[in-house]
Amino acid sequence: MLDNNTTIHESTACADGEKQLALCGSSKPAPELNATPSSRFLQVELELNLHLRGLTFSEPVRYIYNPLEYAWDTHRCYVQRYCQGGQRVLFLGMNPGPFGMAQTGVPFGEVRSVVDWLKITGEVGHPDNEHPKRRITGLACTQSEVSGARFWGFFRKLCGDPTLFFRSCFVHNLCPLIFMSASGKNLTPPELPATERETLLTLCDTALCEAVKVLGVSMVIGVGRVAEQRARRALTAAGIGVRVEGIMHPSPRNPQANKGWEEIAQVKLTELGVLSLLSKT
């Protein structure tokens, strides 16, 4: 913990022999010829990591975790397994939760869903500076993240096999960082100091635009209003002609979500024509 400003330090995520990870120390990832969609997507994320390491945040931020560094192994497993050509819909969350992606490296990454349904494997390390009440235990984490359990549980119930979901859809977070106060309280990007927040999200907007171009999706669905609004603003400004819509966030902080998020999501996704893409027939 730092007394004044908190800086994102370069982690030890780089590993010998890994093509993508070897780029961690460079100023800009080198382009790959004949790269797969998953490798190109990972390149976009690595470039974002390089920019994020230079940011500094003031109070109330005291701790910053970046699972795209210490949980790169499991995150890469997720992307390489499920980021495919021809996917039409990108579900976009805002940033990691403390018991979801912060632990697993997977968006909305509630541990049981990640291990039992998505079949993600790999090693999860630790951020440079851990809050004593917010330790990273990776795939061994025993605390469930409600948002992630609801999100992936809904699609598991709907699709049965994850390959059916990922045939048409992919899931990503706009910002890979999780922020905490001195007490360990989770701070969402809207709670950050305004200037620092805008600097952060401008970098994330640029990466989102690159990711959308790599994926070639025709629709981005923000999970929660903030992600939807940010995606619409970024993609419109960049002149990227994709449809941007939104669904309610499954957070337990949302009273409406607690009354029946699955039913609300199903109605909205039916209206958007997404459920027909997930048909088993």
PAMIMAR-301519 format. One record per residue: chain; residue number from 1; x, y, z of N, C-alpha, C in turn. Coordinates in Angstrom, 2 decimals. Each point is the difference from the previous one (the first is absolute). Example, Ala and Ser with C-alpha at 12.3 -4.5 7.8 and 13.67 -1.06 7.14 Angstrom:
residues 2
   c     k      n.xx      n.yy      n.zz     ca.xx     ca.yy     ca.zz      c.xx      c.yy      c.zz
   A     1     13.19     -5.69      7.80     -0.89      1.19      0.00      0.90      1.20      0.00
   A     2     -0.35      1.05     -0.72      0.82      1.19      0.06     -0.77      1.09      0.73
***
This chain:
residues 281
   c     k      n.xx      n.yy      n.zz     ca.xx     ca.yy     ca.zz      c.xx      c.yy      c.zz
   A     1      0.85     -1.19      0.00     -0.85      1.19      0.00      0.88      1.23      0.00
   A     2     -0.36      1.01     -0.79      0.77      1.22     -0.09     -0.73      1.12      0.72
   A     3      0.74      0.96      0.52     -0.60      1.05      0.81     -0.75      1.03     -0.84
   A     4      0.52      0.34     -1.16     -0.61      1.07     -0.78     -0.65     -0.53     -1.26
   A     5      0.79     -0.24     -1.02     -0.54     -0.50     -1.26      0.31     -1.47     -0.16
   A     6     -0.91     -0.70     -0.64      0.18     -1.42     -0.26      0.28     -0.19     -1.47
   A     7      1.10     -0.68     -0.31      0.42     -0.20     -1.38     -0.15     -1.46     -0.37
   A     8     -0.36     -0.24     -1.25     -0.07     -1.37     -0.50      1.40     -0.43     -0.36
   A     9      0.53     -0.97      0.73      1.35     -0.47     -0.25      0.01     -1.09     -1.06
   A    10      1.11     -0.11     -0.68      0.17     -1.10     -0.94      0.15     -1.28      0.80
   A    11     -0.83     -0.98     -0.30      0.05     -1.25      0.74      1.00     -0.95     -0.63
   A    12      0.14     -1.15      0.62      0.92     -1.01     -0.51     -0.73     -1.00     -0.88
   A    13     -1.03      0.48     -0.73     -0.81     -0.92     -0.80      0.75     -0.54     -1.20
   A    14      1.06      0.68     -0.45      0.73     -0.48     -1.17      0.67     -1.33      0.31
   A    15     -0.10     -0.91     -0.93      0.57     -1.33      0.21      0.82     -0.39     -1.22
   A    16      1.15     -0.62      0.23      0.84     -0.43     -1.10     -0.73     -1.01     -0.86
   A    17      0.17      0.13     -1.31     -0.57     -0.98     -0.90     -1.42      0.28     -0.42
   A    18     -0.65      1.00      0.58     -1.37      0.32     -0.39      0.04      1.17     -0.97
   A    19     -0.50     -0.21     -1.18      0.12      1.00     -1.06     -0.66      1.30      0.38
   A    20     -1.27     -0.08      0.51     -0.70      1.23      0.33      0.63      0.67      1.21
   A    21      0.37     -0.78      1.02      0.51      0.59      1.22      1.35      0.66     -0.21
   A    22      0.74     -0.45     -0.98      1.30      0.60     -0.27     -0.12      1.45     -0.43
   A    23     -1.21      0.40     -0.37     -0.22      1.37     -0.44     -0.16      0.97      1.16
   A    24     -0.05     -0.52      1.23     -0.33      0.86      1.14      0.97      1.15      0.17
   A    25      1.24     -0.18     -0.36      0.96      1.07      0.22      0.15      0.95     -1.16
   A    26     -0.71     -0.23     -1.09      0.16      0.85     -1.18     -0.94      1.18      0.07
   A    27      0.25      1.00     -0.83     -0.85      1.18      0.01     -1.28     -0.21     -0.78
   A    28      0.00     -0.93     -0.94     -1.19     -0.28     -0.78      0.10     -1.43     -0.52
   A    29     -1.06     -0.81      0.19      0.06     -1.37     -0.49      0.24     -0.05     -1.51
   A    30      0.85     -0.92     -0.41      0.28     -0.14     -1.42     -1.14     -0.74     -0.68
   A    31     -0.37      0.38     -1.21     -1.07     -0.70     -0.70      0.43     -1.41     -0.37
   A    32     -0.97     -0.91     -0.01      0.26     -1.38     -0.38     -0.66     -0.29     -1.33
   A    33      0.74     -0.63     -0.89     -0.56     -0.39     -1.28     -0.86     -1.24      0.19
   A    34     -1.15     -0.03     -0.69     -0.90     -1.14      0.05     -0.42     -0.33      1.43
   A    35     -0.17      1.02      0.82     -0.37     -0.22      1.40     -1.45     -0.44      0.09
   A    36     -0.30     -0.82      0.98     -1.37     -0.43      0.26     -0.75      1.13      0.70
   A    37     -1.35     -0.04     -0.01     -0.75      1.02      0.74      0.40      0.05      1.47
   A    38      0.24     -1.15      0.61      0.34      0.01      1.42      1.36      0.65      0.25
   A    39      0.99     -0.27     -0.85      1.32      0.60      0.21     -0.03      1.50     -0.26
   A    40     -0.79      0.43     -0.96     -0.14      1.44     -0.27     -0.71      0.69      1.15
   A    41     -0.99     -0.67      0.56     -0.72      0.55      1.15      0.94      0.15      1.20
   A    42      0.81     -1.01      0.24      0.96      0.07      1.10      1.02      1.11     -0.22
   A    43      0.38      0.23     -1.25      0.93      1.09     -0.31     -0.59      1.36      0.40
   A    44     -1.30      0.17     -0.28     -0.67      1.24      0.38      0.05      0.19      1.51
   A    45     -0.23     -1.08      0.73      0.00      0.09      1.46      1.40      0.29      0.55
   A    46      1.00     -0.60     -0.59      1.37      0.25      0.44      0.40      1.46     -0.24
   A    47     -0.42      0.53     -1.12      0.31      1.41     -0.28     -0.70      0.90      1.02
   A    48     -1.25     -0.32      0.35     -0.69      0.78      1.02      0.74     -0.09      1.33
   A    49      0.47     -1.18      0.36      0.77     -0.15      1.24      1.19      0.94      0.04
   A    50      0.70      0.12     -1.12      1.17      0.87     -0.05     -0.37      1.44      0.34
   A    51     -1.12      0.46     -0.53     -0.44      1.37      0.27     -0.48      0.17      1.44
   A    52     -0.68     -1.01      0.52     -0.57      0.11      1.34      1.09      0.06      1.07
   A    53      1.15     -0.61     -0.26      1.06     -0.01      1.01      0.51      1.40      0.32
   A    54     -0.20      0.93     -0.89      0.50      1.35      0.23     -0.96      0.90      0.78
   A    55     -1.19     -0.51      0.33     -1.00      0.83      0.67      0.22      0.06      1.51
   A    56     -0.37      1.11      0.58      0.07      0.20      1.44     -1.36      0.47      0.50
   A    57     -0.43     -0.54      1.15     -1.31      0.34      0.55      0.15      0.53      1.42
   A    58     -0.82      0.98      0.33      0.03      0.61      1.33     -1.16     -0.53      0.84
   A    59     -0.12      0.51      1.22     -1.08     -0.43      0.89     -1.37      0.16     -0.68
   A    60     -0.90     -0.95      0.22      0.03     -1.05      1.02      0.69     -1.29     -0.42
   A    61      0.65     -0.04     -1.17      0.62     -1.24     -0.47      1.29     -0.26      0.76
   A    62      0.13     -1.18      0.57      1.23     -0.39      0.68      0.57     -1.31     -0.53
   A    63     -0.83     -0.81     -0.62      0.45     -1.28     -0.55     -0.57     -0.16     -1.40
   A    64      0.83     -0.52     -0.91     -0.42     -0.25     -1.38      0.46     -1.40     -0.39
   A    65     -0.93     -0.81     -0.47      0.33     -1.33     -0.50     -0.26     -0.03     -1.51
   A    66      0.89     -0.65     -0.73     -0.22     -0.23     -1.43      0.10     -1.50     -0.28
   A    67     -1.14     -0.70     -0.06      0.04     -1.44     -0.25      0.53     -0.37     -1.38
   A    68      0.08      0.97     -0.92      0.61     -0.31     -1.30      1.51     -0.10      0.11
   A    69      0.53      0.21      1.20      1.41     -0.26      0.24      0.17     -1.23      0.88
   A    70     -0.48      0.05      1.24      0.27     -1.13      0.90     -0.87     -1.23     -0.31
   A    71     -1.12      0.17     -0.70     -0.84     -1.14     -0.40      0.02     -0.18     -1.52
   A    72      1.11      0.39     -0.62      0.10     -0.09     -1.46     -0.14     -1.44     -0.49
   A    73      0.49     -0.95      0.75     -0.04     -1.40     -0.42     -1.44     -0.47     -0.21
   A    74     -0.85      0.24      0.98     -1.40     -0.42     -0.13     -0.75      0.88     -0.99
   A    75      0.33      1.28     -0.04     -0.66      0.88     -0.96      0.32     -0.43     -1.43
   A    76      1.26     -0.31     -0.25      0.40     -0.45     -1.33     -0.71     -1.30     -0.36
   A    77     -0.15     -0.89      0.96     -0.74     -1.25     -0.23     -1.42      0.31     -0.47
   A    78     -0.64      0.94      0.68     -1.37      0.40     -0.36     -0.06      0.56     -1.42
   A    79      0.90      0.92     -0.32     -0.03      0.63     -1.32      0.34     -0.99     -1.10
   A    80      1.04     -0.79      0.21      0.39     -0.95     -1.04     -1.06     -1.07     -0.24
   A    81     -0.73     -0.34      1.03     -1.02     -1.04     -0.15     -1.28      0.54     -0.64
   A    82     -0.36      1.24      0.32     -1.34      0.46     -0.36     -0.06      1.21     -0.94
   A    83      1.09      0.68     -0.24     -0.01      1.12     -0.94      0.20     -0.55     -1.41
   A    84     -1.05      0.05     -0.81      0.01     -0.65     -1.30     -0.43      0.99     -1.08
   A    85      0.30     -0.33     -1.22     -0.50      0.79     -1.10     -1.48     -0.24     -0.21
   A    86     -0.72      1.01     -0.46     -1.40     -0.17     -0.33     -0.98      0.27      1.13
   A    87      0.48      0.34      1.18     -0.91      0.34      1.10     -0.67      1.33     -0.30
   A    88     -1.28      0.10      0.34     -0.79      1.16     -0.40     -0.29      0.96      1.14
   A    89      0.07     -0.47      1.24     -0.41      0.81      1.15      1.12      0.05      1.03
   A    90      0.30      1.20      0.49      0.94      0.17      1.10     -0.75      0.52      1.21
   A    91     -0.01     -0.79      1.07     -0.52      0.48      1.28      1.14      0.73      0.71
   A    92     -0.27      1.23      0.43      1.04      0.85      0.56     -0.32      0.39      1.43
   A    93      0.82     -0.48      0.94     -0.09      0.45      1.38      0.87      1.23      0.21
   A    94     -0.02      0.53      1.22      0.75      1.22      0.27      1.42     -0.31      0.47
   A    95      0.12     -0.68      1.15      1.33     -0.36      0.52     -0.15     -1.16      0.97
   A    96      1.10     -0.62      0.42     -0.09     -1.23      0.81     -0.64      0.21      1.36
   A    97     -0.63     -1.06      0.49     -0.47     -0.05      1.37      1.04     -0.70      0.86
   A    98      0.00      0.25      1.32      1.04     -0.54      0.87     -0.01     -1.52      0.15
   A    99     -1.16     -0.63     -0.25     -0.08     -1.45      0.12     -0.34     -0.66     -1.34
   A   100      0.16      0.76     -1.06     -0.23     -0.51     -1.34      1.27      0.05     -0.82
   A   101      0.05      0.93     -0.95      1.17      0.09     -0.87      1.28      0.29      0.78
   A   102     -0.10      0.70      1.11      1.20      0.26      0.80      0.65     -1.30      0.46
   A   103     -0.80     -1.04      0.18      0.52     -1.30      0.44      0.35     -0.92     -1.17
   A   104     -0.77      0.08     -1.07      0.10     -1.01     -1.06      0.57      0.50     -1.33
   A   105     -0.01      1.32     -0.22      0.46      0.53     -1.28     -1.04     -0.09     -1.09
   A   106     -1.24     -0.38      0.34     -1.08     -0.17     -0.98     -1.10      1.02      0.31
   A   107     -0.51      0.71     -1.00     -1.07      0.96      0.25     -1.21     -0.66      0.67
   A   108     -0.56      0.66      1.00     -1.09     -0.54      0.81      0.38     -1.36      0.57
   A   109      1.29     -0.16      0.32      0.59     -1.31      0.23     -0.23     -0.63      1.34
   A   110     -1.24     -0.19      0.39     -0.32     -0.76      1.20      0.67     -1.37     -0.09
   A   111      0.67     -0.41      1.07      0.93     -1.12     -0.08     -0.65     -1.29     -0.48
   A   112     -1.14     -0.36      0.56     -0.61     -1.28     -0.38     -0.40     -0.01     -1.47
   A   113     -0.49      1.11     -0.50     -0.35      0.08     -1.42      1.24     -0.14     -0.87
   A   114      1.07      0.65      0.41      1.25     -0.03     -0.77      0.60     -1.40     -0.03
   A   115     -0.01     -0.67      1.15      0.63     -1.32      0.09     -0.91     -1.10     -0.54
   A   116     -1.25     -0.01      0.44     -0.89     -1.11     -0.31     -0.63      0.09     -1.38
   A   117     -0.33      1.21     -0.45     -0.68      0.13     -1.30      0.97      0.41     -1.11
   A   118      0.76      1.05      0.24      0.91      0.47     -1.05      1.27     -0.85     -0.09
   A   119      0.27     -0.79      1.03      1.15     -0.92      0.03      1.33      0.74     -0.18
   A   120      0.12      1.14      0.67      1.23      0.78     -0.07      1.01     -0.55      1.00
   A   121      1.23     -0.11     -0.43      1.09     -0.47      0.87      1.16      0.98     -0.08
   A   122      0.93     -0.14      0.92      1.20      0.84     -0.03      0.37      0.50      1.38
   A   123      1.14      0.64      0.06      0.51      0.54      1.25     -0.41      1.46      0.16
   A   124     -0.32      0.37      1.22     -0.31      1.39      0.33      1.00      0.47      1.06
   A   125      0.68      1.09     -0.30      0.98      0.54      0.93     -0.62      1.02      0.94
   A   126      0.76      1.04      0.30     -0.46      1.03      0.93      0.38      1.38     -0.53
   A   127     -0.83      1.00      0.28      0.42      1.37     -0.32      1.18      0.41      0.88
   A   128      0.71      1.01     -0.43      1.18      0.43      0.76     -0.35      0.43      1.41
   A   129     -1.14      0.62      0.15     -0.38      0.58      1.29     -1.42     -0.44      0.34
   A   130     -0.13     -0.99      0.88     -1.31     -0.55      0.34     -0.56      0.59      1.28
   A   131     -1.28      0.28     -0.01     -0.66      0.40      1.23     -0.15     -1.24      0.89
   A   132      0.30      0.10      1.28     -0.06     -1.18      0.87     -1.38     -0.64      0.09
   A   133     -1.05      0.77     -0.31     -1.35     -0.55      0.04     -0.51     -0.40     -1.39
   A   134      0.82      0.19     -1.02     -0.41     -0.30     -1.37      1.09     -0.82     -0.69
   A   135      0.36     -1.11      0.63      1.04     -0.87     -0.55     -0.49     -0.70     -1.26
   A   136      0.92     -0.25     -0.90     -0.31     -0.74     -1.21      0.32     -1.48      0.24
   A   137     -1.01     -0.83     -0.10      0.19     -1.45      0.14     -0.31     -0.74     -1.29
   A   138     -0.31      0.75     -1.06     -0.16     -0.58     -1.32     -1.16     -0.97     -0.11
   A   139      0.22     -1.09     -0.70     -1.06     -0.98     -0.24     -0.36     -0.77      1.27
   A   140      0.74      0.22      1.07     -0.33     -0.61      1.29     -0.90      0.91      0.85
   A   141     -0.36      1.16     -0.52     -0.84      0.94      0.75     -1.33     -0.66      0.34
   A   142     -0.40      0.11      1.26     -1.24     -0.66      0.45     -1.19      0.95      0.06
   A   143      0.23      1.28     -0.21     -1.10      0.97      0.05     -0.57      0.20     -1.40
   A   144     -1.30     -0.10     -0.12     -0.65      0.13     -1.29     -0.33      1.46     -0.30
   A   145      0.20      0.40     -1.25     -0.42      1.34     -0.43     -1.40     -0.12     -0.60
   A   146     -0.95      0.68      0.60     -1.40     -0.15     -0.40     -0.22      0.41     -1.45
   A   147      0.59      1.12     -0.41     -0.20      0.47     -1.37      0.45     -1.04     -1.02
   A   148      1.19     -0.56      0.24      0.52     -1.00     -0.92     -0.79     -1.29      0.02
   A   149     -0.44     -0.41      1.19     -0.81     -1.22      0.10     -1.30      0.17     -0.75
   A   150     -0.60      1.18      0.10     -1.25      0.25     -0.73      0.25      0.05     -1.51
   A   151      1.05      0.71     -0.40      0.26      0.18     -1.44      0.29     -1.34     -0.68
   A   152      1.04     -0.69      0.48      0.36     -1.26     -0.65     -1.03     -1.09      0.28
   A   153     -0.65      0.04      1.17     -1.03     -0.99      0.31     -1.17      0.09     -0.97
   A   154     -0.35      1.21     -0.39     -1.09      0.21     -0.96      0.33     -0.65     -1.34
   A   155      1.20      0.25     -0.50      0.36     -0.55     -1.30      0.29     -1.50      0.08
   A   156      0.45     -0.47      1.14      0.18     -1.45      0.17     -1.35     -0.70     -0.07
   A   157     -0.99      0.56      0.67     -1.34     -0.57     -0.02     -0.60      0.05     -1.41
   A   158      0.29      1.07     -0.70     -0.56      0.20     -1.33      0.67     -0.88     -1.05
   A   159      1.33     -0.09      0.07      0.77     -0.65     -1.07      0.44     -1.42      0.32
   A   160      0.19     -0.30      1.27      0.51     -1.32      0.36      1.50     -0.09     -0.19
   A   161      0.44      0.07     -1.23      1.42     -0.09     -0.34      0.53      1.39     -0.31
   A   162      1.14      0.39      0.56      0.52      1.35     -0.27      0.32      0.24     -1.47
   A   163      0.30     -1.05     -0.76      0.32      0.22     -1.41     -1.19      0.58     -0.76
   A   164     -1.22     -0.30      0.46     -1.18      0.56     -0.64     -0.07      1.50      0.23
   A   165      0.31      0.43      1.22      0.00      1.44      0.29      1.09      0.71     -0.79
   A   166      1.21     -0.54      0.03      1.14      0.68     -0.62      0.04     -0.14     -1.52
   A   167     -0.88     -0.79     -0.55     -0.12     -0.06     -1.45     -0.40      1.37     -0.56
   A   168     -0.80      0.74      0.78     -0.50      1.29     -0.46      0.39      1.17      0.88
   A   169      0.48     -0.27      1.22      0.21      1.08      0.98      1.38     -0.10      0.65
   A   170      0.46      1.14      0.49      1.21      0.06      0.81     -0.26      0.99      1.13
   A   171      0.80     -0.09      1.07     -0.19      0.85      1.18      1.33      0.66      0.35
   A   172     -0.07      1.28      0.30      1.21      0.80      0.21     -0.33      1.11      0.99
   A   173      1.00      0.54      0.67     -0.17      1.17      0.86      0.67      1.21     -0.62
   A   174     -0.65      1.15      0.12      0.59      1.23     -0.53      1.32      0.31      0.67
   A   175      0.03     -0.07      1.32      1.19      0.33      0.78      0.46     -1.24      0.77
   A   176      1.28     -0.36     -0.06      0.46     -1.20      0.70      0.39      0.22      1.46
   A   177     -0.06      1.23      0.47      0.51      0.31      1.34     -1.10     -0.03      1.05
   A   178      0.38     -0.43      1.21     -0.88      0.10      1.15      0.66      0.93      1.01
   A   179     -0.80      0.89      0.58      0.50      1.03      0.91     -0.59     -0.21      1.39
   A   180      0.82      0.24      1.02     -0.46     -0.13      1.38      0.48      1.17      0.84
   A   181     -0.79      0.32      1.00      0.37      1.03      0.96      0.90     -0.61      1.07
   A   182      0.42      0.80      0.96      0.85     -0.49      1.08     -0.68     -1.09      0.82
   A   183     -1.32      0.06      0.08     -0.75     -1.00      0.77     -0.22     -1.29     -0.77
   A   184      0.30      0.01     -1.31     -0.26     -1.15     -0.85     -1.32      0.10     -0.74
   A   185     -0.70      1.11      0.15     -1.26      0.20     -0.71      0.25      0.08     -1.50
   A   186     -0.82     -0.72     -0.76      0.10      0.03     -1.45     -0.45      1.36     -0.53
   A   187      0.81      0.60     -0.85     -0.33      1.29     -0.61     -0.22     -0.21     -1.49
   A   188     -1.17      0.35     -0.49     -0.27     -0.11     -1.43      0.57      1.21     -0.73
   A   189      0.25     -0.10     -1.30      0.55      1.15     -0.73     -0.77      1.31      0.20
   A   190     -1.34      0.00      0.06     -0.69      1.28      0.24      0.35      0.64      1.34
   A   191      0.56     -0.77      0.94      0.36      0.55      1.31      1.42      0.57      0.03
   A   192      0.74     -0.09     -1.09      1.36      0.52     -0.04     -0.02      1.51     -0.20
   A   193      1.08      0.70      0.38      0.10      1.43     -0.30     -0.20      0.24     -1.50
   A   194     -0.74      1.05     -0.34     -0.49      0.19     -1.36      1.10      0.01     -1.06
   A   195      1.06      0.76      0.23      1.06      0.10     -1.01      0.70     -1.34     -0.19
   A   196      0.28     -0.68      1.11      0.66     -1.30     -0.07     -0.90     -1.03     -0.66
   A   197     -1.28      0.06      0.31     -0.96     -0.92     -0.62     -0.04      0.19     -1.51
   A   198     -0.03      1.24     -0.45     -0.10      0.24     -1.44      1.27     -0.43     -0.73
   A   199      1.15      0.22      0.61      1.25     -0.47     -0.60      0.00     -1.52     -0.14
   A   200     -0.42     -0.67      1.06     -0.09     -1.46     -0.02     -0.95     -0.49     -1.08
   A   201     -1.22      0.54      0.00     -1.02     -0.52     -0.89      0.25      0.37     -1.46
   A   202      0.72      1.08     -0.23      0.37      0.32     -1.38      0.92     -1.07     -0.57
   A   203      0.95     -0.47      0.81      0.86     -1.10     -0.43     -0.81     -1.27     -0.23
   A   204     -0.94     -0.26      0.90     -0.83     -1.20     -0.13     -0.92      0.10     -1.21
   A   205     -0.50      1.20     -0.29     -0.84      0.20     -1.18      0.76     -0.36     -1.28
   A   206      1.24      0.46     -0.07      0.83     -0.28     -1.18      0.20     -1.50     -0.17
   A   207      0.28     -0.67      1.11      0.19     -1.46     -0.06     -1.29     -0.70     -0.39
   A   208     -1.14      0.49      0.50     -1.28     -0.60     -0.37     -0.23      0.09     -1.50
   A   209      0.28      1.15     -0.57     -0.18      0.17     -1.45      0.87     -0.98     -0.78
   A   210      1.23     -0.18      0.44      0.88     -0.96     -0.66     -0.52     -1.42      0.17
   A   211     -0.49     -0.32      1.20     -0.53     -1.34      0.26     -1.22     -0.29     -0.87
   A   212     -0.87      0.98     -0.14     -1.20     -0.18     -0.83      0.39     -0.24     -1.45
   A   213      1.01      0.71     -0.47      0.46     -0.21     -1.38      0.61     -1.39     -0.17
   A   214      0.73     -0.46      1.00      0.58     -1.35     -0.06     -1.10     -1.05     -0.03
   A   215     -1.00      0.17      0.86     -1.07     -1.00      0.11     -0.93      0.03     -1.21
   A   216     -0.22      1.19     -0.55     -0.92      0.12     -1.13     -1.45     -0.19      0.37
   A   217     -0.36      0.28      1.26     -1.38     -0.17      0.44     -0.89      1.08     -0.60
   A   218     -1.29     -0.28     -0.06     -0.96      0.98     -0.51     -0.80      0.66      1.11
   A   219      0.11     -0.52      1.23     -0.73      0.57      1.13      0.83     -0.07      1.26
   A   220      0.01      1.10      0.75      0.62      0.04      1.33     -1.12      0.22      1.01
   A   221     -0.07     -0.87      0.99     -1.03      0.11      1.03      0.67      0.34      1.32
   A   222     -0.19      1.22      0.45      0.55      0.40      1.29     -0.78     -0.65      1.13
   A   223      0.72     -0.62      0.91     -0.64     -0.60      1.17      0.02      1.06      1.09
   A   224     -1.11      0.70      0.11     -0.08      1.17      0.87      0.05      1.27     -0.82
   A   225     -0.64      1.04      0.52     -0.15      1.23     -0.76      1.33      0.71     -0.26
   A   226      0.91     -0.04      0.97      1.28      0.71     -0.17      0.79     -0.61     -1.16
   A   227      0.09     -1.33     -0.04      0.72     -0.66     -1.09     -0.67      0.27     -1.34
   A   228     -1.32     -0.02     -0.03     -0.73      0.28     -1.24      0.29      1.42     -0.49
   A   229     -0.10      0.97      0.89      0.21      1.39     -0.40      1.43      0.25     -0.45
   A   230      0.94     -0.61      0.71      1.40      0.20     -0.36      0.30     -0.63     -1.36
   A   231     -0.53     -1.18     -0.24      0.23     -0.67     -1.28     -0.60      0.81     -1.14
   A   232     -1.21      0.50      0.19     -0.64      0.78     -1.06      0.82      1.25     -0.32
   A   233      0.45      0.66      1.03      0.80      1.22     -0.19      1.30     -0.30     -0.74
   A   234      0.71     -1.03      0.44      1.31     -0.31     -0.58     -0.13     -0.46     -1.45
   A   235     -0.93     -0.90     -0.26     -0.11     -0.57     -1.34     -0.56      1.01     -0.99
   A   236     -0.91      0.85      0.45     -0.52      1.05     -0.87      1.09      1.00     -0.36
   A   237      0.78      0.40      1.00      1.09      0.96     -0.24      1.04     -0.56     -0.96
   A   238      0.20     -1.31      0.05      0.99     -0.64     -0.88     -0.57     -0.34     -1.37
   A   239     -1.29      0.25     -0.20     -0.61     -0.28     -1.29     -0.16     -1.48     -0.29
   A   240     -0.11     -0.80      1.07     -0.16     -1.45     -0.17     -1.49     -0.32      0.03
   A   241     -0.51     -0.48     -1.11     -1.44     -0.16     -0.18     -0.55     -1.29      0.55
   A   242      0.03     -0.16      1.30     -0.63     -1.16      0.63     -1.18      0.48      0.85
   A   243     -0.95     -0.87      0.16     -1.16      0.30      0.83      0.38     -0.13      1.47
   A   244     -0.37      0.97      0.81      0.29     -0.04      1.43     -1.32     -0.03      0.77
   A   245     -0.16     -1.01      0.83     -1.19     -0.16      0.81      0.43     -0.26      1.44
   A   246     -0.96     -0.29      0.86      0.34     -0.25      1.40     -0.98     -0.94      0.67
   A   247      0.49     -0.70      1.01     -0.86     -0.78      0.88      0.31      0.40      1.44
   A   248     -0.93     -0.29      0.87      0.18      0.32      1.41      1.19     -0.76      0.58
   A   249      0.74      0.67      0.87      1.11     -0.67      0.68     -0.56     -0.95      1.06
   A   250      0.57     -1.20      0.13     -0.52     -0.96      0.98      0.46      0.22      1.43
   A   251      0.54      1.16      0.30      0.55      0.28      1.32     -1.05     -0.13      1.11
   A   252      0.38     -0.58      1.14     -0.92     -0.05      1.14     -0.27      1.38      0.60
   A   253      0.78      1.00     -0.40     -0.28      1.37      0.44     -1.23      0.58     -0.69
   A   254     -0.42     -0.65     -1.07     -1.13      0.47     -0.78     -1.28     -0.70      0.47
   A   255     -0.92      0.70      0.64     -1.22     -0.65      0.51     -0.81     -0.69     -1.09
   A   256     -0.03      0.58     -1.20     -0.74     -0.62     -1.10      0.61     -1.33     -0.40
   A   257      1.33     -0.05     -0.03      0.68     -1.25     -0.35     -0.29     -1.08      1.04
   A   258     -0.13      0.40      1.24     -0.28     -0.97      1.06     -1.41     -0.58     -0.09
   A   259     -0.87      0.69     -0.72     -1.38     -0.48     -0.15     -0.16     -1.00     -1.14
   A   260      1.03     -0.17     -0.80     -0.11     -0.95     -1.11      0.79      0.43     -1.22
   A   261      1.34      0.03      0.15      0.84      0.47     -1.10     -0.13     -0.88     -1.23
   A   262     -0.07     -1.31      0.17     -0.05     -0.90     -1.15     -1.21      0.30     -0.88
   A   263     -1.15      0.21      0.61     -1.20      0.28     -0.78      0.12      1.32     -0.75
   A   264      0.56      1.01      0.66      0.19      1.30     -0.63      0.98     -0.10     -1.16
   A   265      1.11     -0.72      0.22      1.00     -0.16     -1.06     -0.57     -0.79     -1.17
   A   266     -0.78     -1.01      0.28     -0.56     -0.82     -1.08     -0.93      0.81     -0.89
   A   267     -0.83      0.83      0.61     -0.91      0.84     -0.78      0.79      0.95     -0.90
   A   268      1.01      0.65      0.58      0.79      0.97     -0.76      0.78     -0.67     -1.13
   A   269      0.61     -1.13      0.29      0.80     -0.68     -1.03     -0.88     -0.60     -1.09
   A   270     -1.22     -0.34      0.34     -0.95     -0.43     -1.03     -0.33      1.16     -0.93
   A   271     -0.24      1.18      0.59     -0.28      1.20     -0.80      1.15      0.33     -0.94
   A   272      1.22     -0.23      0.47      1.19      0.34     -0.80      0.34     -1.08     -1.03
   A   273     -0.69     -1.12      0.05      0.27     -1.08     -0.94      1.19     -0.86      0.36
   A   274      0.47      0.11      1.25      1.18     -0.75      0.41     -0.36     -1.43      0.38
   A   275     -1.13     -0.20      0.65     -0.34     -1.35      0.44     -0.15     -0.96     -1.18
   A   276     -0.45      0.50     -1.12     -0.13     -0.87     -1.17      1.36     -0.50     -0.49
   A   277      1.06      0.77      0.27      1.35     -0.43     -0.37      0.48     -1.15      0.87
   A   278     -0.60     -0.14      1.18      0.45     -0.99      0.97     -0.87     -1.25     -0.01
   A   279     -0.83     -0.12     -1.01     -0.87     -1.17     -0.10      0.83     -1.25     -0.21
   A   280     -0.42     -1.08      0.64      0.72     -1.27     -0.12     -0.29     -0.71     -1.31
   A   281     -0.98      0.48     -0.75     -0.35     -0.65     -1.26      0.74      0.63     -1.16
***
